[in-house]
Amino acid sequence: MDWPVIMEKTQDQITFLGAARTVTGSRHLLTLKGKQVLVDCGLYQGNSELRARNWQHFEFNPEDLDAVVITHAHLDHIGLLPKLVREGYSKEIYATPATCDLAKISLPDSGRLQEEDAYHHNKHGSKHQPALPLYTESDALKAANQFVPTPCHQQNNLPGGATYRFLPAGHILGSAFAEITLEDGQVLLMSGDLGRYGTPLIKDPTVVEYADYLVIESTYGDRLHPVADTKAQLKDYAQHIWKSGSTMIVPSFSIGRTQELLYYLFQLELEGELPRIPIYVDSPMATSVTHVYAENREELDKEAMRYIDEGKDPMHPSGLVFVRDRNQSKALNSQSGPMIIIAGSGMANGGRVVHHLLQRLPDPQTLVLFTGYQADGTLGSYLEGNHTTAKILGQEVAVRAEIEKLSALSAHADQGEIMKWLMCFKSAPKTTFIVHGEPLAQQALQKKIRQELGWDTVIPGHGDNFSLTN
C-alpha cells in the first residue's frame, strides 16, 4: 500500500498518531535526521469508534521504522506492537527491564483475548465473514521477543544521532519517562503516564528540571482526586461483606491496581483490621504480574522493601488464592460469601470478571467495587450509571448488586500532582504538548499551565506534526 507523506524527513520532527485529543492509543513518531523512532504503540480502548482505529493502516510503513521506545506496559501504550511486528517491524523495542517482563505477560494475554473474541463472534454470528483477530498470540509472542531491557538512568544511542535514557515515572512497575537528547543537544521529554506521589509499592515520579520540548499526559488534567483514606474504605467494605456474608467483586487492572489492593489488604491484616475472608485473584495475568513485582525489587519503594527485609510478602495477605484454572474460576460462581473476588479487566470490558458479573449482578448480596477510571462505552462505565439491567455476553440481566467505587485510587497524577511535577522545571520548555486526555481535561490543564507557569502549550490533533529543530 501507499503510506501517506506526513512530514519532511530532513528535519527533526514529532508527529502525534495516537492519544491525540483522546485518552487512549498512545503513539508518537519521531523523525530524527531521516530516521524514524516510534515512542509507544498503544491499543485504542473504549467505545466502538475508538476501537475501530485499531484496524486502520499505520500512517507509516512499519518496515521503515528504525527503533521503538516504550514508556510502560499498559496496553494503551504497547497493545498494537504485535500488529506492528506482523506488518513488518523487525528491529529493537527498548523498555525498562520490568516493562519487558510485564510485556511478555500482557501481550500474549491480549493476543489470546483477540482470538477468543473472534471465535465468539464467529460462533454467535458476525457481520464479518469470518471475524478475524486483530492479532494472534503468536504475533504477540514474536513482538515480546523483540524487547530489549534498558535500565533506568543509562544513556543509550538511538538512530538519527539521538540518545535516550529512562527515568522512573511512578505510574506502574517499570514505568518511565523517555528523555531523548537530539543530535543538536536539545532535549525532548516524553512523559508516558505520570504517576502519583506516595502511592504503594513503587517509587515517586522522578524530578525533572529541564527539557526543550515536553509531551505530558492529561488524563485527569481537569480534576483533583478525592482526598480519602483508601485503606480505611477498603476495611469498611471488607467488614461489611464479612458481617453480611456477601461477595465483593472487584474489577481490577492486572498491572498495578491488583497489586495495590493486595498491599492494602496485607497492611489491614497486619493491623488486625481484616477479617479472615477468602481472597481470590481470578486472573492468570494478574497472578504472573504479581510475581514480576516481587522479582523487581529495585523498583519498589522503601516501605515495601522494609516488609521484604522483615521476611514478609507485602502482596500476600492470609487467605489469598491465585486462580489460574478456568474450572476453578467457574466453581467460584457456586460458592457463597463472604469472599472477595479480584478479577480482570478493570473496566469490566473483558476477562473473567465479566462472567462473575453475569452470575452475581442479580444478587443483592453482591457488592461490585470499581477501583479506577471507567472509559465511556465500557461495561464498568455503564454499571456506574446505576442502571437496573445490563446486557452481558448477549444476555439481559437484572442489576440488584450494590455498586461502589474507590474514587481516590488512581495510578495517574491529577491536575494538582501534574502541576507539582511541572513546577520542578527550572525553565520553561519551548513547547509543552498536551496528550492522553479527553478534550475538556486537556483544555483545563492547558489553561492551568498558561495561568500559573506562563508556558507555551499545544494540544495536538491526530496527525499533527511539529518541528524540533533549533
C-alpha positions in Angstrom: 0.0 0.0 0.0 1.0 3.7 -0.2 1.7 5.3 3.1 0.7 9.0 3.4 3.5 11.5 3.5 3.2 13.1 6.9 6.5 15.0 7.3 9.7 16.3 5.7 12.2 13.6 6.7 15.2 16.0 6.6 14.0 17.8 9.8 13.8 16.6 13.4 10.0 16.4 14.0 7.4 14.8 16.2 4.1 13.5 14.7 1.1 12.7 17.0 -0.5 9.5 15.8 -2.4 8.4 19.0 -3.7 9.7 22.3 -4.3 13.0 20.5 -7.4 14.6 22.0 -8.3 11.2 23.4 -7.1 9.2 26.4 -6.0 6.0 24.7 -3.9 4.6 21.9 -0.6 6.4 22.6 1.7 6.5 19.5 4.2 9.3 18.7 6.5 9.2 15.7 9.9 11.0 15.8 11.8 11.8 12.7 15.5 12.3 13.6 17.8 13.1 10.7 15.8 10.9 8.4 15.5 8.0 10.9 12.1 7.1 12.3 11.7 6.3 16.0 8.2 5.4 17.4 7.5 6.2 21.1 4.8 3.8 22.3 2.4 1.8 20.2 -0.8 1.6 22.1 -4.2 -0.1 21.6 -7.3 2.1 21.4 -9.7 1.1 24.1 -13.2 2.3 24.9 -16.2 2.9 22.6 -16.6 1.2 19.2 -15.5 4.3 17.2 -12.1 4.3 19.1 -11.6 0.5 18.8 -12.2 0.7 15.1 -9.0 2.7 14.8 -7.0 -0.4 15.8 -7.9 -1.9 12.4 -6.8 1.1 10.3 -3.4 1.0 8.5 -0.5 2.6 10.2 0.4 6.1 9.0 3.9 4.9 8.2 5.5 1.8 6.8 6.4 -0.4 9.8 9.4 -1.7 7.8 10.8 1.8 7.7 10.9 2.3 11.4 14.4 2.3 12.9 13.5 1.8 16.6 10.7 1.7 19.1 10.8 3.1 22.6 8.2 2.1 25.2 7.3 4.1 28.3 5.4 1.3 30.2 3.4 -1.9 29.8 -0.2 -0.8 29.8 -2.0 -1.9 26.6 -2.9 1.6 25.6 0.9 2.1 25.2 2.0 -1.3 23.9 -1.1 -3.1 22.7 -0.6 -2.6 18.9 3.0 -3.8 18.9 2.0 -7.3 17.7 0.2 -5.7 14.7 3.3 -3.5 14.1 5.6 -6.5 14.1 3.3 -8.7 12.0 3.2 -5.9 9.4 7.0 -5.7 9.1 8.7 -4.1 12.1 11.7 -6.3 12.9 14.1 -4.2 15.0 14.5 -3.5 18.7 11.8 -2.4 21.1 13.5 -0.6 24.0 12.0 -0.6 27.5 12.9 -0.9 31.2 13.6 -4.4 32.5 10.3 -4.5 34.4 8.4 -3.3 31.4 10.0 -6.0 29.3 8.9 -8.6 31.9 5.3 -7.3 32.1 5.0 -7.0 28.3 5.9 -10.7 27.9 2.8 -11.4 30.0 0.3 -8.8 28.8 0.9 -9.0 25.1 0.4 -12.8 24.7 -2.7 -12.5 27.0 -4.0 -9.7 24.7 -3.4 -11.9 21.7 -5.4 -14.8 23.3 -8.3 -12.5 24.0 -8.3 -11.2 20.5 -8.5 -14.8 19.2 -11.2 -15.7 21.7 -13.3 -12.6 20.7 -13.0 -13.6 17.0 -14.1 -17.2 17.9 -17.1 -15.9 20.0 -18.2 -13.6 17.1 -18.0 -16.4 14.6 -19.9 -18.8 16.8 -22.7 -16.3 17.6 -22.8 -14.5 14.3 -20.8 -11.6 12.9 -21.1 -9.0 10.2 -17.6 -10.0 9.2 -17.2 -13.4 7.4 -15.2 -14.6 9.1 -14.4 -12.4 12.1 -10.6 -12.3 12.5 -8.5 -11.4 15.5 -6.7 -8.0 15.4 -3.6 -10.1 16.1 -2.8 -13.6 17.5 -1.0 -14.9 20.5 1.8 -15.9 18.1 2.1 -12.4 16.8 2.3 -11.1 20.4 5.0 -13.6 21.4 7.1 -12.5 18.4 6.7 -8.9 19.4 7.6 -9.7 23.1 10.8 -11.3 21.9 12.0 -8.1 20.3 12.1 -6.2 23.6 15.5 -5.1 24.8 15.8 -4.3 28.5 17.3 -0.9 29.3 18.0 0.1 32.9 16.8 3.5 34.1 19.3 6.4 34.1 21.5 4.6 31.5 22.3 6.6 28.3 21.7 4.7 25.1 22.1 5.5 21.4 19.1 6.0 19.0 19.2 6.2 15.2 19.4 9.7 13.9 22.2 10.8 16.2 20.0 10.9 19.3 20.4 9.3 22.7 17.8 8.4 25.3 17.5 7.4 28.9 14.6 6.2 31.1 13.7 7.9 34.3 11.2 6.3 36.8 7.7 7.8 36.3 5.9 6.4 39.4 2.9 5.1 37.4 3.2 1.3 37.5 6.1 -1.0 37.9 8.7 -0.2 35.2 7.0 2.9 34.0 9.4 5.6 32.8 9.8 9.0 31.2 11.8 8.7 27.9 14.3 11.6 27.9 15.6 11.9 24.3 18.5 14.1 23.6 18.7 15.1 19.9 21.9 15.4 17.9 21.9 19.2 18.3 21.7 18.8 22.1 18.0 19.7 22.5 16.0 17.5 25.0 12.6 16.0 24.2 10.9 14.5 27.3 8.1 12.0 26.7 6.2 11.6 29.9 4.3 8.5 29.1 1.9 8.3 32.0 2.8 10.4 35.0 2.4 8.7 38.4 1.4 10.0 41.8 3.3 10.8 45.0 3.1 8.4 47.9 1.5 5.5 46.2 2.1 2.0 47.5 4.9 -0.3 46.3 6.7 1.9 43.7 8.9 5.0 43.9 7.6 8.5 43.3 8.0 10.2 39.9 11.5 11.4 39.1 12.0 15.2 39.5 12.9 16.7 36.1 14.3 20.2 35.9 14.8 20.7 32.1 13.5 19.9 28.7 13.3 21.9 25.4 10.2 20.0 24.4 7.8 18.2 26.8 5.0 15.8 26.0 2.7 15.5 29.0 -0.3 13.3 29.7 -3.6 14.9 30.9 -5.9 12.0 31.9 -7.0 13.9 35.0 -6.0 17.4 33.8 -9.3 18.9 34.8 -9.8 17.5 38.3 -8.3 16.6 41.6 -8.5 13.1 43.0 -10.8 12.9 46.1 -9.0 13.1 49.4 -9.9 9.8 51.0 -8.3 7.0 53.1 -8.4 4.2 50.6 -7.2 1.6 53.1 -9.9 2.7 55.6 -12.6 2.4 52.9 -11.4 -1.0 51.9 -11.5 -2.0 55.6 -15.1 -0.9 55.8 -16.1 -2.8 52.7 -14.3 -5.9 53.9 -16.0 -5.8 57.3 -19.4 -5.2 55.6 -19.2 -8.3 53.4 -17.9 -10.3 56.4 -20.9 -9.4 58.5 -23.5 -9.8 55.7 -21.9 -12.9 54.1 -21.8 -11.1 50.8 -19.4 -11.4 47.8 -17.3 -8.5 46.8 -16.4 -8.5 43.1 -13.5 -6.1 42.3 -12.9 -5.5 38.6 -9.2 -4.7 38.6 -6.4 -3.9 36.2 -3.9 -6.8 36.3 -0.9 -4.5 36.3 -0.6 -2.1 39.2 -4.1 -2.0 40.7 -4.4 -5.6 41.7 -1.0 -5.4 43.5 -2.0 -2.2 45.3 -5.2 -3.8 46.5 -3.3 -6.8 47.8 -0.8 -4.5 49.5 -3.6 -2.6 51.3 -5.3 -5.9 52.4 -1.9 -7.1 53.7 -1.5 -3.9 55.7 -5.0 -4.2 57.1 -4.2 -7.8 58.2 -1.0 -6.6 60.0 -3.1 -4.0 61.8 -5.7 -6.6 62.9 -8.4 -4.9 60.8 -9.1 -7.5 58.1 -11.5 -10.4 58.8 -10.3 -13.8 57.7 -12.1 -13.6 54.3 -11.1 -15.8 51.4 -9.5 -13.5 48.7 -9.4 -14.8 45.2 -7.3 -13.2 42.4 -9.1 -14.7 39.5 -6.7 -13.7 36.7 -3.7 -15.7 35.4 -2.3 -12.5 34.1 -2.6 -10.7 37.5 -1.0 -13.7 39.1 2.0 -13.6 36.8 2.3 -9.8 37.2 2.3 -10.1 41.0 5.3 -12.4 40.7 7.1 -9.8 38.4 6.6 -7.2 41.1 8.2 -9.4 43.7 11.1 -10.2 41.3 11.9 -6.5 40.5 12.9 -5.3 44.0 14.9 -2.4 42.7 11.6 -0.8 41.5 9.9 -1.0 44.9 9.8 1.9 47.5 11.4 1.9 50.9 8.3 0.8 52.8 7.7 -2.3 50.6 11.4 -3.2 50.9 11.2 -2.9 54.7 8.5 -5.6 54.7 10.5 -7.8 52.4 13.6 -7.4 54.6 11.5 -8.5 57.6 10.6 -11.7 55.7 7.1 -10.6 54.9 5.4 -10.7 51.4 3.6 -7.4 51.1 1.3 -8.6 48.3 0.2 -11.8 50.0 -2.4 -11.4 52.8 -3.6 -14.6 54.5 -6.5 -16.3 52.7 -5.2 -15.3 49.3 -5.7 -17.8 46.5 -4.4 -17.2 43.0 -6.9 -18.8 40.5 -5.3 -19.9 37.2 -7.5 -22.8 36.2 -10.7 -21.9 34.2 -12.7 -24.6 36.0 -11.7 -23.3 39.4 -12.8 -19.9 38.2 -16.2 -21.3 37.2 -16.5 -23.0 40.6 -16.4 -19.6 42.3 -19.9 -18.9 40.9 -21.4 -21.6 43.1 -19.5 -20.6 46.2 -21.3 -18.4 48.8 -19.8 -15.5 50.7 -18.2 -13.9 52.4 -15.4 -13.7 49.9 -13.5 -11.2 47.7 -13.0 -11.9 44.0 -10.5 -9.6 42.3 -10.6 -10.2 38.5 -9.7 -8.5 35.3 -10.5 -6.5 33.4 -10.6 -3.2 35.4 -13.3 -1.7 33.2 -15.2 -4.9 33.0 -14.9 -4.9 29.2 -13.5 -8.4 29.1 -11.8 -11.1 31.1 -13.2 -13.4 33.8 -14.8 -10.6 35.8 -17.5 -10.4 33.1 -18.6 -14.0 33.9 -18.7 -13.2 37.6 -20.8 -10.1 37.0 -23.2 -12.1 34.7 -23.8 -14.6 37.5 -23.9 -12.2 40.5 -25.3 -8.9 39.4 -28.9 -10.1 40.1 -28.0 -11.0 43.7 -28.4 -8.1 46.2 -25.8 -10.0 48.3 -23.2 -8.8 45.8 -21.0 -5.7 46.2 -19.2 -4.6 43.0 -16.3 -2.3 43.8 -14.7 -0.4 41.0 -11.2 0.8 41.6 -10.3 3.0 38.7 -11.2 5.0 35.6 -14.1 3.6 33.6 -13.9 4.7 29.9 -17.0 5.6 28.0 -18.6 2.6 26.3 -17.3 0.0 28.8 -19.5 -2.2 31.0 -17.9 -0.6 34.0 -18.9 2.9 32.9 -22.5 1.6 32.3 -22.8 0.0 35.7 -21.6 3.2 37.4 -24.7 4.8 35.8 -27.0 3.0 38.2 -29.0 1.1 35.6 -31.4 -1.6 36.7 -30.4 -4.0 33.9 -27.3 -4.7 31.9 -26.5 -6.7 28.7 -23.6 -9.1 29.3 -22.4 -11.6 26.8 -25.7 -11.3 24.9 -27.9 -11.8 28.0 -30.0 -9.2 29.7 -29.5 -9.4 33.5 -31.0 -7.5 36.4 -28.7 -5.3 38.4 -29.6 -5.7 42.1 -26.0 -5.7 43.3 -24.6 -2.8 45.2 -22.2 -0.7 43.0 -19.4 1.3 44.8 -16.2 2.9 43.8 -12.8 3.6 45.4 -12.5 7.1 43.9 -9.1 8.1 45.3 -7.3 5.0 43.9 -5.6 6.0 40.6 -2.2 5.5 39.0 -2.5 8.8 37.1 -1.5 12.1 38.6 -4.4 14.6 38.9 -4.2 18.2 38.0 -2.6 19.3 41.2 0.1 16.5 41.0 0.8 17.3 37.4 1.4 20.9 38.3 3.5 19.9 41.3 5.7 17.9 38.9 5.9 20.7 36.3 6.8 23.3 38.9 10.1 21.5 39.4 11.3 22.6 36.0 13.9 25.4 36.3 13.0 26.9 33.0 10.0 26.6 30.6 10.2 24.2 27.7 9.9 25.8 24.3 6.7 23.9 23.8 4.6 21.6 26.0 2.4 19.2 24.1 -0.6 18.0 26.0 -1.8 14.5 25.0 -3.5 11.4 26.5 -6.7 13.1 27.7 -10.2 13.9 26.8 -10.6 17.4 25.2 -12.1 19.0 28.4 -9.3 17.6 30.6 -6.7 18.8 28.1 -8.2 22.3 27.8 -8.4 22.7 31.6 -4.7 21.6 32.0 -3.6 23.9 29.2 -5.4 26.9 30.9 -3.8 26.0 34.3 -0.3 25.7 32.9 -0.6 29.0 31.0 -2.1 30.9 34.0 0.4 29.6 36.7 3.5 28.9 34.6 3.1 31.0 31.5 4.3 28.2 29.3 3.6 27.8 25.6 1.3 24.8 25.2 -0.2 23.0 22.3 -3.0 20.3 22.2 -2.1 18.4 19.0 -4.7 16.7 16.8 -4.3 13.3 15.2 -1.6 13.5 12.5 -0.3 16.9 13.6 3.5 17.3 13.3 5.9 19.8 14.7 9.5 20.8 14.1 12.1 20.1 16.8 14.8 22.0 15.0 16.6 25.0 16.6 
